[in-house]
Amino acid sequence: MPSDMEIAIKAEINLIEEIAEKLGISAKHLEKYGKYKAKISPEASQKKGDKKGKLIMVTAMTPTPAGEGKTTISIGLADALNQLGKETVVALREPSLGPVFGMKGGATGGGYAQVAPRDEINLHFTGDIHAVTAAHNLLSAMVDNRLHFDGSCGKLDCRRVSWKRVMDMDDRVLREIVVGIGGPLRGIARETGFDITAASEVMAILCLAEDLKDLKKRLGNIFIGYSPDRKPVFARELKAEGAMAALLKDAVKPNLVQTLEGTPALIHGGPFANIAHGTNTIIATRMALQLADFVVTESGFGSDLGAEKFFNIVVRTGQIPPPDACVLVATLRALKLHGGVELGKVYEENVAAVEQGFENLQKHIENIRIFGIPFVVALNRFPTDTEAEINKILDLCQKEKVRVTQCEVHSKGGQGGVELAREVLNAIEEDGSQFQFLYPLDMPLVEKIDVIARKVYGASSVAMEGKIRRKIRRIEREGFGNLPVCIAKTQYSLSDDDEALGRPRDFVLIVTDASLSSGAGFVVVYCGDIMTMPGLPKIPSAERIDIEENGKIIGLT
């Protein structure tokens, strides 16, 4: 089979005006970035009034380091639905340069289920993530500027500033830094650090805001630290929200591209799901629901992360309805990894390991059932999968009484996802939705953490030091106890220990810190050894990426 790059190069994609026309969007509502990508003005979706399409959310079992093809399945499913005559849009997140140059590579799908133009989407795209970086760091600069002119006795206590800086790159040495050293002309010396842009609260705000007005209000509500008398200080008190919103005025508009089969794709926003809430923007998804009959979106990593946060954070905004159906992606390689097989041997046949590892998928099945959403298990097939292994997982799913189907969109494009598309349509039509949130918002924050840990992760209890518990209680006393929680933990395990594969039982979830994201509207809870600034792997993808004299980029996977 040709490589992803070879397939993308040979594909004949349409001019962006032709893709817009499929959705009834006129050229006057497009801000073109070359021939094949454009931003859409907010007015574009108003022509269809209150039309609301059906939403399909794609999630997965606990992944291997390479991921299980969730984006590929999302793209292929949208293509398949269009082949069945259903007007469909796929709504995805923008790739971060961190993974592109790090471990996972690009995030534009694979095989014959890709979005295009792949290189441009993976590298810079329309500049949205850079705009988020700039807006975030503008606030950082204004914080240090206030400290410089006011000193530690001013509005901000330099010892209690929580707002860091960000960059869109994996760079572990920036996790903890000291700024302002070298004398009074360089500001006040203090400890701080960098997060990756995908973990920025500004990114979360961009993705959760209803419109530009709401975006600006949320930016003003960002908590940046405490005053000397221990009162919370917000970005609006530095008069930062206006300039930050100005930097984001274009970033707030959804980006229109296409799949290799010409299916419209809205790619907008890029929060990770292990350290953030993991879903594309509300603005893009809501626009897609007004323009199409079906919208396929994805949430990051497994149901314990992206899906749980989609339900409890994104849907709670009231701007996006609960999904009409979910797709739970599984692979035999992930099943075998969770069944005890070494990572380097997951492509070798091992039916016993498939059965042993099924308990991980089984827990993700339980998680989707908790929320009451109809769903289908999609087995993402690889060439090394054997019939004996496939039959085993199909049999195990049937015993669980869940809808299951094989999916071959990587090798066959939309045609390889028609069976999945039909099964999803059947689930929507026949199974019915009984959606429910996991917890009420008036529940204390510690109890919300406990509910997620027990019901979604399978933990027996939650542990945290007294200072963390006091920090959470302080957040509640300051008026933020009614917010949902966004738990930051490893994506490689249902627990907070990335070496605990399969279905961990009777473990204690260790909470290591908590922070307030008052602009985004949630409380972040950090568990285990999770880092908000990743590091590059021993052999990063960047070593394989190059550009030829003719401008062709190679090695971008």
RAVEN-V19015 format. One record per backbone hydrogen bond with DSSP energy under -1.0 kcal/mol. CO is the residue of the C=O (numbers start at 1). NH is the residue of the N-H. If there is no record, write none. Layout:
# RAVEN-V19015
co: (CO & CO)
nh: (NH & NH)
This chain:
# RAVEN-V19015
co: (3 & 4 & 5 & 6 & 7 & 15 & 15 & 16 & 17 & 18 & 20 & 20 & 21 & 26 & 27 & 29 & 31 & 35 & 37 & 38 & 39 & 41 & 43 & 45 & 46 & 48 & 54 & 55 & 55 & 56 & 57 & 58 & 59 & 60 & 64 & 69 & 70 & 71 & 72 & 73 & 74 & 75 & 76 & 77 & 78 & 79 & 80 & 81 & 82 & 87 & 87 & 89 & 90 & 92 & 96 & 97 & 99 & 101 & 102 & 108 & 110 & 113 & 114 & 116 & 117 & 118 & 119 & 120 & 123 & 124 & 127 & 128 & 129 & 130 & 131 & 132 & 133 & 134 & 135 & 136 & 137 & 138 & 139 & 140 & 141 & 142 & 143 & 144 & 145 & 146 & 147 & 151 & 157 & 160 & 165 & 167 & 167 & 171 & 172 & 174 & 177 & 179 & 183 & 184 & 190 & 192 & 193 & 195 & 196 & 197 & 200 & 201 & 202 & 203 & 204 & 205 & 207 & 211 & 212 & 213 & 214 & 215 & 216 & 217 & 219 & 220 & 222 & 224 & 224 & 225 & 226 & 227 & 231 & 233 & 233 & 234 & 235 & 235 & 240 & 241 & 242 & 243 & 246 & 248 & 250 & 254 & 255 & 256 & 257 & 258 & 259 & 263 & 264 & 265 & 266 & 268 & 269 & 272 & 274 & 278 & 281 & 282 & 283 & 284 & 285 & 286 & 287 & 288 & 289 & 293 & 294 & 295 & 296 & 297 & 300 & 302 & 302 & 303 & 305 & 306 & 307 & 308 & 309 & 309 & 310 & 314 & 315 & 325 & 326 & 327 & 328 & 329 & 330 & 331 & 332 & 333 & 334 & 336 & 337 & 342 & 343 & 345 & 350 & 351 & 352 & 353 & 357 & 358 & 359 & 360 & 361 & 362 & 363 & 364 & 365 & 366 & 367 & 368 & 371 & 372 & 374 & 376 & 377 & 378 & 379 & 382 & 386 & 387 & 388 & 389 & 390 & 391 & 392 & 393 & 394 & 395 & 396 & 397 & 398 & 403 & 405 & 407 & 408 & 409 & 410 & 413 & 414 & 416 & 417 & 418 & 419 & 420 & 421 & 422 & 423 & 424 & 425 & 426 & 427 & 440 & 444 & 445 & 446 & 447 & 448 & 449 & 450 & 451 & 452 & 452 & 453 & 461 & 463 & 465 & 466 & 467 & 468 & 469 & 470 & 471 & 472 & 473 & 474 & 475 & 476 & 480 & 484 & 486 & 488 & 497 & 499 & 507 & 507 & 509 & 510 & 513 & 515 & 517 & 517 & 522 & 523 & 524 & 525 & 526 & 526 & 527 & 532 & 540 & 541 & 546 & 548 & 552 & 554)
nh: (7 & 8 & 9 & 10 & 11 & 18 & 19 & 20 & 21 & 22 & 23 & 25 & 24 & 29 & 30 & 41 & 39 & 16 & 33 & 256 & 31 & 44 & 46 & 48 & 49 & 51 & 295 & 324 & 325 & 297 & 327 & 299 & 329 & 303 & 67 & 73 & 74 & 75 & 76 & 77 & 78 & 79 & 80 & 81 & 82 & 83 & 84 & 86 & 85 & 293 & 294 & 296 & 266 & 268 & 100 & 101 & 105 & 542 & 541 & 115 & 113 & 110 & 260 & 258 & 121 & 122 & 123 & 125 & 125 & 127 & 131 & 132 & 133 & 134 & 135 & 136 & 137 & 138 & 139 & 140 & 141 & 142 & 143 & 144 & 145 & 146 & 147 & 148 & 149 & 150 & 151 & 154 & 160 & 226 & 195 & 169 & 197 & 174 & 175 & 194 & 192 & 190 & 186 & 187 & 179 & 177 & 165 & 167 & 199 & 200 & 204 & 205 & 206 & 207 & 208 & 209 & 282 & 215 & 216 & 217 & 218 & 219 & 220 & 221 & 222 & 236 & 235 & 162 & 163 & 233 & 157 & 230 & 227 & 224 & 225 & 237 & 238 & 240 & 244 & 245 & 246 & 247 & 249 & 252 & 253 & 40 & 267 & 38 & 265 & 116 & 262 & 259 & 90 & 257 & 92 & 281 & 94 & 278 & 489 & 300 & 285 & 286 & 287 & 288 & 289 & 290 & 291 & 292 & 53 & 54 & 89 & 56 & 91 & 58 & 306 & 305 & 307 & 308 & 309 & 310 & 311 & 312 & 313 & 314 & 315 & 317 & 318 & 57 & 376 & 59 & 378 & 61 & 380 & 335 & 336 & 337 & 338 & 341 & 340 & 345 & 346 & 348 & 354 & 355 & 356 & 357 & 360 & 362 & 363 & 364 & 365 & 366 & 367 & 368 & 369 & 370 & 371 & 373 & 436 & 434 & 326 & 328 & 405 & 330 & 407 & 385 & 390 & 391 & 392 & 393 & 394 & 395 & 396 & 397 & 398 & 399 & 400 & 402 & 401 & 377 & 379 & 381 & 412 & 413 & 112 & 416 & 417 & 408 & 421 & 422 & 423 & 424 & 425 & 426 & 427 & 428 & 429 & 430 & 431 & 443 & 448 & 449 & 450 & 451 & 452 & 453 & 454 & 455 & 456 & 457 & 459 & 509 & 511 & 469 & 470 & 471 & 472 & 473 & 474 & 475 & 476 & 477 & 478 & 480 & 479 & 483 & 523 & 525 & 527 & 500 & 501 & 460 & 461 & 463 & 528 & 526 & 524 & 521 & 522 & 517 & 486 & 515 & 488 & 512 & 513 & 530 & 196 & 543 & 544 & 554 & 551 & 548 & 546)
